[in-house]
Amino acid sequence: MEILPKAQKDDLIHVVDQLDFCLLVDGQDPVSSSGALLEAFDTIAKQLRLLDDIPLKISTVQPLDSAFRHTSVFPPEPHPLAYGRNSQRLPKFATTCIRSLEVMIQLEGSGNWPLDPVAMEKTKTAFLLKIGESLEDRGMFVSASENEVNVLTSGYSFLLKIFHERGLVMQKPVGDDKTQSVLSEDKMLFQRSQHSSMINGLHGRYQVYGPVVRLAKRWISAHLFSSFISEEAVELVVAHIFLKPFPFHAPSSRVAGFLRFLRLLSSFDWIFSPMVIDINNDFNLMDEKEINDNFMLSRKSYERNPHDIEPAMFLATSYDKTSEAWTKQSPSKSVLKRVAAYAKSSAELLTNLMLHGPSGEYTWECLFRTPMSNYDAVILLHQEKLCCPHHVLFPAENPDGKLVVWGKPSKDFCPYMPLNKGAVKGLHDAREKLLVNFDPTTYFLRDLKCAFSKTFKLWYGSVGGDAVGLTWENPKKRGREEADEAAPEPTSILKEVGDVGKGLVRGVYLVKAPKFQ
């Protein structure tokens, strides 16, 4: 029998926390403040249930934000201006923006709710405004409008939403088109509620699940896929590797779980197979047949047009057996193919790093660096004008291309505001400058989508992204009238892009000209 030599110390590679750098802020993991967040939610939930000066009492309060299910890349930390009337001692500086965490509330039953969808939404708004007034009388700071009601207390901001079961069967028309409709807000709230409950339960069973999801979301954002893959979809794909780990056991480390996520994303047969995520073992044979029938129905168009598949990523859960909640519209087949290619490359790099360690230019950081040369045009943003500049992992470098637009930073917005006596008159004055749920990048991207929806695709990262990639849309997809018109010059299009983002855009580069002919 041959006796193998003992492994030398130099042959051992410890893979433990090499990827943690992408989840830290100033060297600290913001998850450490999760306890304060849960206490803040308990406080507002208790106050909501005790309200007795509204027509219907509040029966249920449920948090919907990913921070409450331990899957947020950067869960919010307590803000010094969000402590109600009795605020704590103010520091010298604070962030100008505060993200509001969505909370779903349900009122006790009543037969007086209107049947008309518009009237129902107006009634909800009236209830929310009344709830906001009541909480303000109890010492909480409330920012309210007809569109949303935000309550600031215990260091956090909470966005209140009312759910009513009657809204589940209502459909909301798209613009003036009576034939097309989207999910009602109540249906979306219900799906998010079910999703949050299930993911919370899964995290209770697998403590490493949350850290793996955070790495996966950071990777999705770093490679500018946030515009196509929702965070709920990422959570479900990661859940699959814990629920169906065969031939392995469920991952027991965040690095191993992240590697399996990348391999699953790149190797799963998305075109011909549904991904079934049965978190609570709810499915029976009838459920599986229903899911398979729904999947086959979604693939009927494949024979006519292999490129026209919706949804390309079919994720089936107990609350969503048709995959309409998170992936119905996006990602498309072409985008999913690109995501799979990136995941395959990252999985190979991560495997080599785990087996052999860093070598030359191939380091752990490379997993979260994305090449800007893979886009037709690139928009670089002023980092000091982002909502959370401290979340930027690697500042975007100037791509190889023609500089079309160069812009100066705006003086109207700064992500940090001074709170010393010389800068603000007092607590009320400081709160007047606090921006709730404001993100300049989000509004910039929304304006671009409205103005150039048929001209190019937008690729961006929702977590610390300071660059936006553009890829020209296929001109064959445009209508006849547009096709007959002379195609505008790409430089003139990009100059318009720069005008839309004036003050936020640092530079716009043309990397590849579109093939309009």
Buried (B, 14 or more C-beta within 10 A) or exposed (E): EEEEEEEEEEEEEEBEEBBBEBBEEEEEBBBEBBEBBEEBBEBBBEBBBEBEEBEBEBEBBBBBBBBBBBBBBBBBBBBBBBBBEEBEEBEEEBBBBBBBBBBBBBBEEEEEBEEEBEEBBEBBBEBBBBBBBBBBEBEBBBBBEEEBBBBBBBBBBBBBBBBBEEBBEBEBEEEEEEEEEBBBBBBBBBBBBBBBBBBBEBBEEBEBBBBBBBBBBBBBBBBBBBBBBBBBBBBBBBBBBBBEEEEEEBBEBBBBBBBBBBBBBBEBEBBEEBBBBBBEEEBEEEBBEBBBEBBEEBBEEBEEEEEEBBBBBBBBBBBBBBBBBBBBEBBBBEBBBBBBEBBBBBBEBBEEBBEEBBEEEBBBBBBBBBEBEBBBBBBBBBBBBBBBBEBBBBEBEEBEBBEBBEBEBBEEBBBBBBBEEEEBEEBEEBBEBBBBBBBBBEEBBEEBEEEBEEBBBBBBBBBBBBBBBBBBBEBEEBEEEEEEEEBEEBBEBBEBBBEBBEBBBBBBBBBBEBEEE
